[in-house]
Amino acid sequence: MVCKGICIRHKAQKLPGLGRYAIGQRRCQICEIFMVWNSSFCPCCGYKLRTKPRNMNYEVKLRIRNKTNNAMKNSVPFQNQFVLDVV
């Protein structure tokens, strides 16, 4: 399991104000980069990609962000309750 340089093509950019794991980026410990990749394994070295942070503080932040996103997805959009009948 050695970095072959293939992962450079999938390297992800850091977005300000957002966590890398929260926006779906994954990290390879062997290649030492974050990448946008759908598989669970690095395309370069074949090592399993990390999808969650190791630091407990960042894990809590990610968990809170995921809960709020799920709550917003499951909520019913606001419906206007006042309907005027025009005759």
Secondary structure, DSSP 8 states (H G I E B T S, - for coil): ----SGGGGGB----TTS-TTTTT-EEETTTTEEE--SSSB-TTT--B-B-S-SSHHHHHHHHHHHHHHHHHHHS------------
